[in-house]
């Protein structure tokens, strides 16, 4: 979406619809991640292999994903010692709880790998 010349509602909805039809449920607009609830399980998006791909990567290096946001926060927290917050927002049924679970799963997975 960062490539859209003009950010307007019809353009945003068209872009999200196109990505959704390709099972690409995540989209960046700047450093903000937009997730569209697929209303189905997509386990390949959340396995340990996918987590490992995002480990150590900067935001935007790989495809948009909730793990990229979690990695950015984790990296800043561990490397710079700075507290972090991740805001998960949306309407009822939008997938906020599932997204938060994935963030916590990623942080627990990566936290178990950090050496003191």
Contact map, one row per residue, 1 for C-alpha under 8 A:
11110000000100100000000000111000000000000000000000000000000000000000000000000000000000000000000000000000000000000000
11110000000000000000000000011100000000000000000000000000000000000000000000000000000000000000000000000000000000000000
11111000000000000000000000000000000000000000000000000000000000000000000000000000000000000000000000000000000000000000
11111110001000000000000000000000000000000000000000000000000000000000000000000000000000000000000000000000000000000000
00111110000000000000000000000000000000000000000000000000000000000000000000000000000000000000000000000000000000000000
00011111001000000000000000000000000000000000000000000000000000000000000000000000000000000000000000000000000000000000
00011111101100000000000000000000000000000000000000000000000000000000000000000000000000000000000000000000000000000000
00000111111100000000000000000000000000000000000000000000000000000000000000000000000000000000000000000000000000000000
00000011111110000000000000000000000000000000000000000000000000000000000000000000000000000000000000000000000000000000
00000001111111000000000000000000000000000000000000000000000000000000000000000000000000000000000000000000000000000000
00010111111111100000000000000000000000000000000000000000000000000000000000000000000000000000000000000000000000000000
10000011111111110000000000000000000000000000000000000000000000000000000000000000000000000000000000000000000000000000
00000000111111111000000000000000000000000000000000000000000000000000000000000000000000000000000000000000000000000000
00000000011111111100000000000000000000000000000000000000000000000000000000000000000000000000000000000000000000000000
10000000001111111110000000000000000000000000000000000000000000000000000000000000000000000000000000000000000000000000
00000000000111111111000010100000000100000000000000000000000000000000000000000000000000000000000000000000000000000000
00000000000011111111100000000000000000000000000000000000000000000000000000000000000000000000000000000000000000000000
00000000000001111111110000000000000000000000000000000000000000000000000000000000000000000000000000000000000000000000
00000000000000111111111111100000000000000000000000000000000000000000000000000000000000000000000000000000000000000000
00000000000000011111111110000000000101000000000000000000000000000000000000000000000000000000000000000000000000000000
00000000000000001111111100000000000000000000000000000000000000000000000000000000000000000000000000000000000000000000
00000000000000000111111100000000000000000000000000000000000000000000000000000000000000000000000000000000000000000000
00000000000000000011111110000000000001000000000000000000000000000000000000000000000000000000000000000000000000000000
00000000000000000011111111100000000000000000000000000000000000000000000000000000000000000000000000000000000000000000
00000000000000010011001111100000001111000000000000000000000000000000000000000000000000000000000000000000000000000000
00000000000000000010000111110000111100000000000000000000000000011100000000000000000000000000000000000000000000000000
10000000000000010010000111111000111000000000000000000000000000011000000000000000000000000000000000000000000000000000
11000000000000000000000001111111110000000000000000000000000000010000000000000000000000000000000000000000000000000000
11000000000000000000000000111111110000000000000000000000000000000000000000000000000000000000000000000000000000000000
01000000000000000000000000011111100000000000000000000000000000000000000000000000000000000000000000000000000000000000
00000000000000000000000000011111100000000000000000000000001000000000000000000000000000000000000000000000000000000000
00000000000000000000000000011111110000000000000000000000000000000000000000000000000000000000000000000000000000000000
00000000000000000000000001111111111000000000000000000000000000011100100000000000000000000000000000000000000000000000
00000000000000000000000001111001111100000000000000000000000000000000000000000000000000000000000000000000000000000000
00000000000000000000000011100000111110000000000000000000000000000000000000000000000000000000000000000000000000000000
00000000000000010001000011000000011111000000000000000000000000000000000000000000000000000000010000000000000000000000
00000000000000000000000010000000001111100000000000000000000000000000000000000000000000000000011000000000000000000000
00000000000000000001001010000000000111111000000000000000000000000000000000000000000000000000000000000000000000000000
00000000000000000000000000000000000011111000000000000000000000000000000000000000000000000000000000000000000000000000
00000000000000000000000000000000000001111100000000000000000000000000000000000000000000000000000000000000000000000000
00000000000000000000000000000000000001111110000000000000000000000000000000000000000000000000000000000000000000000000
00000000000000000000000000000000000000011111110000000000000000000000000000000000000000000000000000000000000000000000
00000000000000000000000000000000000000001111111000000000000000000000000000000000000000000000000000000000000000000000
00000000000000000000000000000000000000000111111001000000000000000000000000000000000000000000000000000000000000000000
00000000000000000000000000000000000000000111111001000000000000000000000000000000000000000000000000000000000000000000
00000000000000000000000000000000000000000111111101100000000000000000000000000000000000000000000000000100000000000000
00000000000000000000000000000000000000000011111111100000000000000000000000000000000000000000000000000000000000000000
00000000000000000000000000000000000000000000011111110000000000000000000000000000000000000000000000000000000000000000
00000000000000000000000000000000000000000000001111111000000000000000000000000000000000000000000000000000000000000000
00000000000000000000000000000000000000000001111111111100000000000000000000000000000000000000000000000000000000000000
00000000000000000000000000000000000000000000011111111110000000000010000000000000000000000000000000000000010000000000
00000000000000000000000000000000000000000000000111111110000000000000000000000000000000000000000000000000000000000000
00000000000000000000000000000000000000000000000011111110100000000000000000000000000000000000000000000000000000000000
00000000000000000000000000000000000000000000000001111111100001000011001000000000000000000000000000000000000000000000
00000000000000000000000000000000000000000000000000111111100000000000001000000000000000000000000000000000000001000000
00000000000000000000000000000000000000000000000000000111110000000000001000100000000000000000000000000000000000000000
00000000000000000000000000000000000000000000000000001111111011000001001100000000000000000000000000000000000000000000
00000000000000000000000000000000000000000000000000000001111110000001001100000000000000000000000000000000000000000000
00000000000000000000000000000010000000000000000000000000111111000001100100000000000000000000000000000000000000000000
00000000000000000000000000000000000000000000000000000000011111110001000000000000000000000000000000000000000000000000
00000000000000000000000000000000000000000000000000000000111111100000000000000000000000000000000000000000000000000000
00000000000000000000000000000000000000000000000000000100101111110001000000000000000000000000000000000000000000000000
00000000000000000000000000000000000000000000000000000000000111111000000000000000000000000000000000000000000000000000
00000000000000000000000001110000100000000000000000000000000101111101000000000000000000000000000000000000000000000000
00000000000000000000000001100000100000000000000000000000000000111111100000000000000000000000000000000000000000000000
00000000000000000000000001000000100000000000000000000000000000011111110000000000000000000000000000100110000000000000
00000000000000000000000000000000000000000000000000100100000000001111111000000000000000000000000000000110010000000000
00000000000000000000000000000000000000000000000000000100111101011111111100000000000000000000000000000000000000000000
00000000000000000000000000000000100000000000000000000000001000001111111110000000000000000000000000000000000000000000
00000000000000000000000000000000000000000000000000000000000000000111111111000000000001000000000000000010011000000000
00000000000000000000000000000000000000000000000000000111110000000011111111100000000000000000000000000000011000000000
00000000000000000000000000000000000000000000000000000000111000000001111111110000000000000000000000000000000000000000
00000000000000000000000000000000000000000000000000000000000000000000111111111000000111000000000000000000000000000000
00000000000000000000000000000000000000000000000000000000000000000000011111111100000100000000000000000000001000000000
00000000000000000000000000000000000000000000000000000001000000000000001111111111000000000000000000000000000000000000
00000000000000000000000000000000000000000000000000000000000000000000000111111111111100000000000000000000000000000000
00000000000000000000000000000000000000000000000000000000000000000000000011111111111100000000000000000000000000000000
00000000000000000000000000000000000000000000000000000000000000000000000001111111110000000000000000000000000000000000
00000000000000000000000000000000000000000000000000000000000000000000000000111111100000000000000000000000000000000000
00000000000000000000000000000000000000000000000000000000000000000000000000111111110000000000000000000000000000000000
00000000000000000000000000000000000000000000000000000000000000000000000000011111111000000000000000000000000000000000
00000000000000000000000000000000000000000000000000000000000000000000000000011101111100000000000000000000000000000000
00000000000000000000000000000000000000000000000000000000000000000000000000011000111110000000000000000000000000000000
00000000000000000000000000000000000000000000000000000000000000000000000011011000011111000000000000000000000000000000
00000000000000000000000000000000000000000000000000000000000000000000000010000000001111100000000000000000000000000000
00000000000000000000000000000000000000000000000000000000000000000000010010000000000111110000000000000000000000000000
00000000000000000000000000000000000000000000000000000000000000000000000000000000000011111000000000000000000000000000
00000000000000000000000000000000000000000000000000000000000000000000000000000000000001111100000100110000000000000000
00000000000000000000000000000000000000000000000000000000000000000000000000000000000000111110000100000000000000000000
00000000000000000000000000000000000000000000000000000000000000000000000000000000000000011111011100000000000000000000
00000000000000000000000000000000000000000000000000000000000000000000000000000000000000001111110000000000000000000000
00000000000000000000000000000000000000000000000000000000000000000000000000000000000000000111111000000000000000000000
00000000000000000000000000000000000000000000000000000000000000000000000000000000000000000011111100000000000000000000
00000000000000000000000000000000000110000000000000000000000000000000000000000000000000000111111100000000000000000000
00000000000000000000000000000000000010000000000000000000000000000000000000000000000000000101111111100000000000000000
00000000000000000000000000000000000000000000000000000000000000000000000000000000000000011100111111110000000000000000
00000000000000000000000000000000000000000000000000000000000000000000000000000000000000000000001111111000000000000000
00000000000000000000000000000000000000000000000000000000000000000000000000000000000000000000001111111100000000000000
00000000000000000000000000000000000000000000000000000000000000000100000000000000000000010000001111111110000000000000
00000000000000000000000000000000000000000000000000000000000000000000000000000000000000010000000111111111000000000000
00000000000000000000000000000000000000000000000000000000000000000000000000000000000000000000000011111111100000000000
00000000000000000000000000000000000000000000010000000000000000000110000000000000000000000000000001111111110000000000
00000000000000000000000000000000000000000000000000000000000000000110010000000000000000000000000000111111111000000000
00000000000000000000000000000000000000000000000000000000000000000000000000000000000000000000000000011111111100000000
00000000000000000000000000000000000000000000000000000000000000000000000000000000000000000000000000001111111110000000
00000000000000000000000000000000000000000000000000100000000000000010011000000000000000000000000000000111111111000000
00000000000000000000000000000000000000000000000000000000000000000000011001000000000000000000000000000011111111100000
00000000000000000000000000000000000000000000000000000000000000000000000000000000000000000000000000000001111111110000
00000000000000000000000000000000000000000000000000000000000000000000000000000000000000000000000000000000111111111000
00000000000000000000000000000000000000000000000000000010000000000000000000000000000000000000000000000000011111111100
00000000000000000000000000000000000000000000000000000000000000000000000000000000000000000000000000000000001111111100
00000000000000000000000000000000000000000000000000000000000000000000000000000000000000000000000000000000000111111100
00000000000000000000000000000000000000000000000000000000000000000000000000000000000000000000000000000000000011111110
00000000000000000000000000000000000000000000000000000000000000000000000000000000000000000000000000000000000001111111
00000000000000000000000000000000000000000000000000000000000000000000000000000000000000000000000000000000000000001111
00000000000000000000000000000000000000000000000000000000000000000000000000000000000000000000000000000000000000000111
